[in-house]
């Protein structure tokens, strides 16, 4: 798919979201295998946590969620405008993280494509 996109569109930035539940180490392996055919940079691997459904997901899929977080470059909590500070604090405590370690995303956020693109690193450095 990446080769086809490179030939037809040649995007400057491409966001990939796995269609399955996958831990970050597996995703890193797949990305590094793609280097056999072409060169590209991989930006930060970001685990996105949905703020409003965190408690349910953590209860039902704790090991998967921890596997996604374990090797992530960044962790983001989405839809923080729909939860209160107690919920954000609960997420931080459950994951043993500080609010400063997280990207807090909402409808009015400041995390932009420019911000993310400045964090790009060569895949050899990331893996």
Buried (B, 14 or more C-beta within 10 A) or exposed (E): EEEEEBEEEEEEEEEEEEEEEEBBEBBBEEBBEBEEEEEBEBBBBBBBBBBBEBBEBBEEEEEBBBBBBEBBBBBBBBBBEEBEEEBBEBBBEBBEBEEEEBBBBBEEBEBEEEEBEEEBEEBEEBB
